[in-house]
Amino acid sequence: MLYLVPTPIGNLKDITLRALEVLKEVDVILAEDTRTTSHLLNHYQVSRPLTPYHQHNEHKIVEHLVQQLAAGKKWLW
């Protein structure tokens, strides 16, 4: 399953409880900017694998992502 969760802009407290729940449940988190996402994850003590995903590497990761989703993995983007 693929979840899309927007991250707060400017204030880390502007995130929903549901978004935090999903962050803690997924197998892998895809992030355009891993530095910003790492800051958010550290703030909320979420420990999940973090993978960069952006226009420069999407052609490399899409096939792997589709295979993992077909296998039942939960990804967050």
N, C-alpha and C positions, 0 to 999 in steps of 0.2 A: 504494500500500500504506500502511496506517495502522499505526504501531507505538505501543504503550502502554508507556512506561518510567517506573517510579516513581523519584523522586529521593530521595536520602538525607535523612534528618531528623537534623539536629544535627551530623553529621560528614561532610564532603565525601569522605572516604576510604571511606565505606560505599556504594560504587557498584561494580557489576560491570564487568568488562572488556567484556562483551557490550553493556551499556548504553552505554558510551562509544563503542563501535564504531558502534552505531546512531545515536547523536547526531551522529557525524561524517559519516554517509552520507546522512541525510535531506535533502530539499530545503527543508523548513520545519519549525520547531518551534512547536507550540502550547503555551502555558503559562498556567496560572491566575494565577500571580504572576510577571510578567516580571522583576521586580527580583531575586527569589530565584534564578530560573533563569539570569539573566544572571551572577550571582555564580558559579554552578556552571560555566557555559560558559567564563567567563573563567579560572577556576581550571584547567580542563583544556584551555585554548587551543582551544576549539571555536568556529568562526566560521560560523554558519548564521543565516538570517533567523528572527527570533523574533516571533511573533504572539500577542497576548493572546486567551485563550479562556476565558470564564467565563459565569455565568448571565445577566449583563447584556448580553452581546453575542452569545450563541450563535445567536440568531435571525437575526442579520445575516451570520454567517460560515458557517453550515452548508451553504447552497446552493453557495457558492464552494468549500468544502472537498470536497463530493461531486463537483463538476465537475473539480476538480484530480486527485482520486483516480481518476476515470474516465479521465483523460488520462494516467495512469501516473505521476503525481508521488508521491513518498514523503514522508509527513507523520509527525511524531512528536507524540504527545499524552501 
